[in-house]
């Protein structure tokens, strides 16, 4: 009887040993890739596009006035705010931030955050190019890749769209 119990114990220990030898260790934890941090490049000194540019327009099929504020800062950062203003209804809008730069007659906006949250920087929808058609001290006109024409007026440095 004693020998039988001892055999069972030894058999159990051997079984545990075989199972332990056959099992694999858990894989090492996956370290996430570091987030891509894009930094904005400062605009050229005396760049005439630096400033706040406000566009007000009506679009076919949209009931209300579309207001867009482009804030292009000298350090290369940008704020893009678009708002639809409708009678007797609260305004609705879009708020994005990121970087901007100029490539010849092209204004390029690269969104890095939308509504304060990071976006997928590899998604091409977050890079927008505009062809500059007119530029003066207080007026700026440009056309988006989608054909939308923006006729903007320079506003004061701290101007924000009212919601």
Secondary structure, 3 states (H helix, E strand, C coil): CHHHHHHHHHHHHHHHHHHHHHCCCCCCCCCCCCCCCCCCCCCCCCCCCCEEEEEEECCCCCCCEEEEEEEECCCCEEEEEEEEECCCCCCEEEEEEEEEEEECCEEEEEEEEECCEECCCCCHHHEEEEEEEEECCCEEEEEECCCCEEEEEEECCCCCCCC
